Amino acid sequence: MKEKEQEKKQKTQNSNFLEALQNALDGIIYAITTQSNIKKQLVIAVAVMLISLFFDLNRAEFLCLMFTVVLVIIAEMVNTAIETVVDLYTDLYHPKAKIAKDVGAGAVVIAAINAIIVAYFLFFEKISTIGTVIIDNVANSPVHLAFVGVLLTVIAIVTLKAASTTKHKFIKEHFMPSGQTAVAFAALTIIWLTTRNVVVFTLSLVLALIVGINRYENKKRSVGEIIVGACVGILIIVLLYGMVSLYRKTTLF
């Protein structure tokens, strides 16, 4: 009996450094392959490290970022170890078992909050500068702005069409704005706001009206649906260009 107990003790203890290292690697592999949270955190960690290459981080900033990422993973692994030990000793609810699991989960939450704070101080100013440059480029580029306007119109119409598949029977059976008319009048509004040429606007208006009339004659949409579609297209472009115009005015002061 004593020999068996000694064998069990020996199995739970590392005989040398290589065995300890192998057991540690086994623990890391187990955590990565079985814990979904650790898998997600590793994916995020890889993404953050790759993104950091595009920022001018000095050595101290990079080490701070690296330590923060590793700290979150360590906290999750410790939480996994605590939950495994608690589940090993009891399958029933116990207040102290709950405390152990809650404290482990709390450690992960604190590490995650710390990571958010560190990311804010490391990246916010750089990202805000990049975002401002992107917005300036779009605001000062008529082609980009027009593309965004048409894209927003398409998204709005697709969203309305998606709503027709829900339980809103009135929308599904009685009313759905014309998507083609919305895009046509969105393009018409863009042409007027960018060119302010009456001849070009008139020709574009004729084409937009032809689109609406064609939808009505093919009995695809009613007059009301065509009018609402046109209003949706015009409204989205007017709001978009109005916001861009306001942005330009604020940046001048």
C-alpha positions as CSV (number, residue, x, y, z in Angstrom):
1,M,0.0,0.0,0.0
2,K,2.8,2.4,0.9
3,E,4.5,1.7,-2.4
4,K,1.4,2.5,-4.4
5,E,0.9,5.8,-2.5
6,Q,4.5,6.7,-3.2
7,E,4.0,6.0,-6.9
8,K,0.9,8.2,-7.0
9,K,2.9,11.0,-5.3
10,Q,5.7,10.6,-7.8
11,K,3.3,10.8,-10.7
12,T,1.9,14.1,-9.4
13,Q,5.4,15.6,-9.1
14,N,7.8,16.5,-11.8
15,S,11.1,14.6,-11.7
16,N,13.1,17.1,-13.7
17,F,13.0,20.3,-15.6
18,L,12.2,18.7,-19.0
19,E,9.2,16.9,-17.6
20,A,8.0,20.0,-15.9
21,L,8.3,21.8,-19.3
22,Q,6.5,19.1,-21.1
23,N,3.6,19.1,-18.6
24,A,3.4,22.9,-18.9
25,L,3.2,22.6,-22.7
26,D,0.5,19.9,-22.3
27,G,-1.5,22.4,-20.2
28,I,-1.1,25.1,-22.8
29,I,-2.2,22.8,-25.6
30,Y,-5.2,21.6,-23.6
31,A,-6.3,25.1,-22.9
32,I,-6.0,26.1,-26.5
33,T,-7.7,23.1,-27.9
34,T,-10.6,22.8,-25.4
35,Q,-11.4,26.4,-24.3
36,S,-13.3,28.5,-26.8
37,N,-12.6,31.7,-25.0
38,I,-8.9,31.2,-25.2
39,K,-9.2,30.4,-28.9
40,K,-11.0,33.7,-29.5
41,Q,-8.5,35.6,-27.4
42,L,-5.6,34.1,-29.4
43,V,-7.2,35.1,-32.7
44,I,-7.7,38.6,-31.3
45,A,-4.1,38.6,-30.0
46,V,-2.8,37.7,-33.5
47,A,-4.9,40.3,-35.1
48,V,-3.8,43.0,-32.6
49,M,-0.1,42.1,-33.2
50,L,-0.5,42.3,-36.9
51,I,-2.4,45.6,-36.8
52,S,0.3,47.0,-34.5
53,L,2.8,46.6,-37.3
54,F,1.0,49.4,-39.1
55,F,1.4,51.8,-36.2
56,D,4.6,53.6,-35.2
57,L,4.9,52.0,-31.7
58,N,8.1,52.4,-29.9
59,R,9.7,49.6,-27.9
60,A,8.0,50.5,-24.6
61,E,4.6,50.8,-26.2
62,F,5.0,47.4,-27.9
63,L,6.2,45.7,-24.7
64,C,3.2,47.2,-22.9
65,L,0.8,45.9,-25.6
66,M,2.5,42.5,-25.5
67,F,2.3,42.2,-21.8
68,T,-1.4,43.2,-21.8
69,V,-2.3,40.6,-24.4
70,V,-0.4,37.9,-22.5
71,L,-2.0,38.9,-19.3
72,V,-5.5,38.3,-20.7
73,I,-4.6,34.8,-21.9
74,I,-2.9,34.0,-18.5
75,A,-6.0,35.1,-16.6
76,E,-8.2,32.9,-18.8
77,M,-5.9,29.9,-18.3
78,V,-5.9,30.4,-14.5
79,N,-9.7,30.7,-14.6
80,T,-9.9,27.4,-16.5
81,A,-7.6,25.7,-14.0
82,I,-9.8,26.9,-11.1
83,E,-13.0,25.7,-12.7
84,T,-11.4,22.3,-13.5
85,V,-10.3,21.8,-9.9
86,V,-13.6,22.9,-8.5
87,D,-15.5,20.6,-10.8
88,L,-13.1,17.8,-9.8
89,Y,-14.0,18.0,-6.1
90,T,-17.8,18.7,-6.4
91,D,-20.5,18.4,-9.0
92,L,-23.1,19.9,-6.7
93,Y,-23.8,23.6,-6.0
94,H,-21.7,25.0,-3.1
95,P,-21.3,28.6,-2.1
96,K,-17.5,28.4,-1.8
97,A,-17.3,26.7,-5.2
98,K,-19.3,29.5,-6.7
99,I,-17.0,32.0,-5.0
100,A,-13.9,30.3,-6.5
101,K,-15.4,30.4,-10.0
102,D,-16.6,33.9,-9.7
103,V,-13.2,35.2,-8.5
104,G,-11.5,33.5,-11.4
105,A,-14.0,35.0,-13.9
106,G,-13.5,38.4,-12.2
107,A,-9.8,38.1,-12.9
108,V,-10.4,37.7,-16.6
109,V,-12.8,40.7,-16.6
110,I,-10.2,42.9,-14.9
111,A,-7.5,41.8,-17.4
112,A,-9.9,42.5,-20.3
113,I,-10.7,46.0,-18.9
114,N,-7.0,46.7,-18.5
115,A,-6.5,45.6,-22.1
116,I,-9.2,48.0,-23.3
117,I,-7.6,50.9,-21.4
118,V,-4.1,50.1,-22.7
119,A,-5.5,49.9,-26.3
120,Y,-7.2,53.2,-25.9
121,F,-4.0,55.0,-24.9
122,L,-1.9,53.3,-27.5
123,F,-4.2,53.4,-30.5
124,F,-6.9,56.0,-30.1
125,E,-5.0,59.1,-31.1
126,K,-3.4,57.3,-34.1
127,I,-6.7,55.8,-35.2
128,S,-8.5,59.1,-34.8
129,T,-5.9,60.8,-37.0
130,I,-6.2,58.1,-39.7
131,G,-10.0,58.3,-39.5
132,T,-9.9,62.1,-40.0
133,V,-7.7,61.7,-43.0
134,I,-10.0,59.1,-44.5
135,I,-13.1,61.3,-43.9
136,D,-11.3,64.3,-45.4
137,N,-10.5,62.3,-48.5
138,V,-14.0,61.1,-48.9
139,A,-15.5,64.5,-48.3
140,N,-13.3,66.1,-50.8
141,S,-13.8,63.4,-53.5
142,P,-17.0,63.7,-55.4
143,V,-16.6,60.2,-56.8
144,H,-16.2,58.6,-53.4
145,L,-19.1,60.6,-52.0
146,A,-21.3,59.6,-54.9
147,F,-20.4,56.0,-54.5
148,V,-21.1,56.1,-50.7
149,G,-24.5,57.8,-51.4
150,V,-25.6,55.1,-53.9
151,L,-24.4,52.4,-51.6
152,L,-26.3,53.8,-48.6
153,T,-29.5,53.9,-50.8
154,V,-29.1,50.3,-51.8
155,I,-28.5,49.3,-48.2
156,A,-31.7,51.1,-47.1
157,I,-33.8,49.5,-49.8
158,V,-32.4,46.0,-49.1
159,T,-33.2,46.6,-45.4
160,L,-36.8,47.5,-46.3
161,K,-37.0,44.4,-48.5
162,A,-35.6,42.3,-45.6
163,A,-38.4,43.7,-43.4
164,S,-40.9,42.3,-45.8
165,T,-39.9,38.8,-44.9
166,T,-40.8,39.3,-41.3
167,K,-44.1,39.2,-39.6
168,H,-45.1,42.7,-40.8
169,K,-47.9,41.6,-43.1
170,F,-48.9,45.1,-44.0
171,I,-45.4,45.8,-45.5
172,K,-45.2,42.4,-47.1
173,E,-48.6,42.4,-48.8
174,H,-49.5,46.0,-49.4
175,F,-46.4,48.2,-49.6
176,M,-42.7,48.1,-50.6
177,P,-40.8,51.2,-52.0
178,S,-39.3,50.8,-55.4
179,G,-35.6,50.0,-55.1
180,Q,-34.8,50.9,-58.7
181,T,-36.6,54.2,-58.5
182,A,-34.8,55.0,-55.2
183,V,-31.4,54.4,-56.9
184,A,-32.4,56.4,-60.0
185,F,-33.5,59.4,-57.9
186,A,-30.5,59.1,-55.7
187,A,-28.3,59.4,-58.8
188,L,-30.4,62.3,-60.0
189,T,-29.8,64.2,-56.7
190,I,-26.1,63.5,-56.8
191,I,-25.9,64.9,-60.3
192,W,-27.7,68.1,-59.3
193,L,-25.7,68.6,-56.2
194,T,-22.3,68.1,-57.9
195,T,-22.9,69.8,-61.3
196,R,-25.7,72.4,-60.7
197,N,-26.2,72.2,-64.5
198,V,-29.9,72.6,-65.5
199,V,-29.5,70.8,-68.8
200,V,-27.7,67.8,-67.2
201,F,-30.3,67.8,-64.4
202,T,-33.2,67.8,-66.8
203,L,-31.8,64.9,-68.9
204,S,-31.2,62.9,-65.6
205,L,-34.7,63.7,-64.4
206,V,-36.1,62.3,-67.6
207,L,-34.2,59.1,-67.2
208,A,-35.2,58.8,-63.5
209,L,-38.9,59.3,-64.4
210,I,-38.6,56.6,-67.2
211,V,-37.3,54.2,-64.6
212,G,-40.3,54.9,-62.3
213,I,-42.8,54.8,-65.2
214,N,-41.4,51.5,-66.3
215,R,-41.8,50.0,-62.9
216,Y,-45.5,51.1,-62.9
217,E,-46.2,49.9,-66.4
218,N,-44.8,46.5,-65.7
219,K,-47.1,46.3,-62.6
220,K,-44.1,45.8,-60.4
221,R,-44.8,48.7,-58.1
222,S,-47.7,51.1,-57.4
223,V,-47.6,54.8,-57.8
224,G,-47.3,55.2,-54.0
225,E,-44.4,52.8,-53.9
226,I,-42.6,54.6,-56.7
227,I,-43.0,58.0,-55.0
228,V,-41.8,56.7,-51.7
229,G,-38.8,55.0,-53.4
230,A,-37.9,58.3,-55.1
231,C,-38.3,60.1,-51.7
232,V,-36.0,57.6,-50.0
233,G,-33.3,58.0,-52.6
234,I,-33.5,61.8,-52.5
235,L,-33.6,62.0,-48.7
236,I,-30.5,59.8,-48.2
237,I,-28.4,61.8,-50.6
238,V,-29.5,65.1,-49.2
239,L,-28.8,64.0,-45.6
240,L,-25.4,62.6,-46.6
241,Y,-24.3,65.7,-48.6
242,G,-25.7,67.9,-45.8
243,M,-23.6,66.1,-43.2
244,V,-20.5,66.4,-45.4
245,S,-21.1,70.1,-46.0
246,L,-21.5,70.6,-42.3
247,Y,-18.2,68.7,-41.6
248,R,-16.4,70.8,-44.1
249,K,-17.6,74.0,-42.5
250,T,-16.6,72.9,-39.0
251,T,-13.1,71.9,-40.2
252,L,-12.5,75.3,-41.6
253,F,-12.8,77.0,-38.2
